[in-house]
Amino acid sequence: MDAIGLLLNRASVMPRLHGEAPVTEEALETILQAAVRAPDHGRLRPWRFLLIRGAARERLGEVFADALLRRAPDASQTMIRKERERPQRSPLVIAVIARLTRDHPKVPEIEQMMSAGAAAYNMVLAAQALGLGAIWVTGVNAYDEHVLQALGLGKDEKLAGYVYVGPLREGARVITPKRPDPHDLTAEWEGPA
């Protein structure tokens, strides 16, 4: 698939469509190389990545379950089990962390966050280009202080999200959702309002 075809056919692939085979080291290297090519005003390198695979996914699941119980002590066993199993849905979970340089004279924090987001998006595109399934997710576990502490985030770091990556299950069908007409979202600007 060429670059334009990849962009026009990109689709988030839910972890339930991911197979259990590990992501190869070669594929992972390509995904990481794509991530560090995200736009980066000031060459701050405002991101870092945690690879969560193998037994570490189970440990992260325990962190997610514990975080749920801290937020909702009366959570049902079904909800707890769902949180515990969440990271195990894909063979690889990549935590994308924005490393923020506070009060930078030329690069505002929002640009640094967007750079981390672009790194996550590049990972998803690279995975799809390699024939893998991937999805970038946030949700409560991207903002929960207990989870962030367990992941080792520093005071000047924020979690941009998790990228779940895995080979497609046998017979999995990826459906590209209908997208909006870009012309409905576009206008010519002709000067101050």
Solvent accessible surface area in square Angstrom, and as a share of the most:
residue,aa,sasa,rsa
1,M,159,0.71
2,D,98,0.51
3,A,72,0.56
4,I,109,0.55
5,G,17,0.17
6,L,21,0.10
7,L,90,0.45
8,L,133,0.66
9,N,69,0.35
10,R,43,0.16
11,A,2,0.02
12,S,52,0.34
13,V,8,0.04
14,M,90,0.40
15,P,11,0.07
16,R,170,0.62
17,L,36,0.18
18,H,1,0.00
19,G,10,0.10
20,E,150,0.67
21,A,57,0.44
22,P,108,0.68
23,V,13,0.08
24,T,85,0.49
25,E,111,0.50
26,E,139,0.62
27,A,13,0.10
28,L,6,0.03
29,E,91,0.41
30,T,58,0.34
31,I,0,0.00
32,L,41,0.20
33,Q,79,0.35
34,A,24,0.19
35,A,0,0.00
36,V,66,0.38
37,R,162,0.59
38,A,6,0.05
39,P,102,0.64
40,D,28,0.15
41,H,100,0.45
42,G,48,0.46
43,R,189,0.69
44,L,44,0.22
45,R,119,0.43
46,P,3,0.02
47,W,15,0.05
48,R,69,0.25
49,F,45,0.19
50,L,47,0.24
51,L,65,0.32
52,I,12,0.06
53,R,93,0.34
54,G,43,0.41
55,A,58,0.45
56,A,32,0.25
57,R,51,0.19
58,E,97,0.43
59,R,152,0.55
60,L,9,0.05
61,G,0,0.00
62,E,85,0.38
63,V,31,0.18
64,F,1,0.00
65,A,1,0.01
66,D,54,0.28
67,A,0,0.00
68,L,14,0.07
69,L,65,0.32
70,R,155,0.57
71,R,93,0.34
72,A,28,0.22
73,P,110,0.69
74,D,130,0.67
75,A,14,0.11
76,S,52,0.34
77,Q,136,0.60
78,T,79,0.46
79,M,95,0.43
80,I,10,0.05
81,R,121,0.44
82,K,105,0.45
83,E,15,0.07
84,R,84,0.31
85,E,80,0.36
86,R,61,0.22
87,P,0,0.00
88,Q,69,0.31
89,R,91,0.33
90,S,1,0.01
91,P,14,0.09
92,L,3,0.01
93,V,0,0.00
94,I,0,0.00
95,A,0,0.00
96,V,0,0.00
97,I,0,0.00
98,A,0,0.00
99,R,98,0.36
100,L,10,0.05
101,T,59,0.34
102,R,92,0.33
103,D,138,0.71
104,H,51,0.23
105,P,125,0.79
106,K,151,0.64
107,V,3,0.01
108,P,64,0.40
109,E,57,0.26
110,I,111,0.56
111,E,56,0.25
112,Q,1,0.01
113,M,53,0.24
114,M,117,0.52
115,S,7,0.05
116,A,0,0.00
117,G,13,0.12
118,A,26,0.20
119,A,0,0.00
120,A,0,0.00
121,Y,78,0.30
122,N,35,0.18
123,M,0,0.00
124,V,4,0.02
125,L,24,0.12
126,A,12,0.09
127,A,0,0.00
128,Q,37,0.16
129,A,66,0.51
130,L,78,0.39
131,G,49,0.47
132,L,26,0.13
133,G,0,0.00
134,A,3,0.02
135,I,15,0.08
136,W,94,0.33
137,V,47,0.27
138,T,61,0.35
139,G,43,0.42
140,V,75,0.43
141,N,7,0.04
142,A,1,0.01
143,Y,141,0.54
144,D,17,0.09
145,E,133,0.60
146,H,42,0.19
147,V,0,0.00
148,L,24,0.12
149,Q,141,0.62
150,A,57,0.44
151,L,24,0.12
152,G,48,0.46
153,L,28,0.14
154,G,38,0.37
155,K,180,0.76
156,D,46,0.24
157,E,31,0.14
158,K,93,0.40
159,L,7,0.04
160,A,10,0.08
161,G,0,0.00
162,Y,3,0.01
163,V,0,0.00
164,Y,6,0.02
165,V,0,0.00
166,G,0,0.00
167,P,31,0.20
168,L,69,0.34
169,R,109,0.40
170,E,177,0.79
171,G,72,0.69
172,A,27,0.21
173,R,178,0.65
174,V,59,0.34
175,I,122,0.62
176,T,57,0.33
177,P,64,0.41
178,K,195,0.83
179,R,112,0.41
180,P,90,0.57
181,D,70,0.36
182,P,85,0.54
183,H,146,0.65
184,D,117,0.61
185,L,137,0.68
186,T,96,0.56
187,A,96,0.75
188,E,155,0.69
189,W,195,0.68
190,E,165,0.74
191,G,22,0.21
192,P,126,0.79
193,A,151,1.17
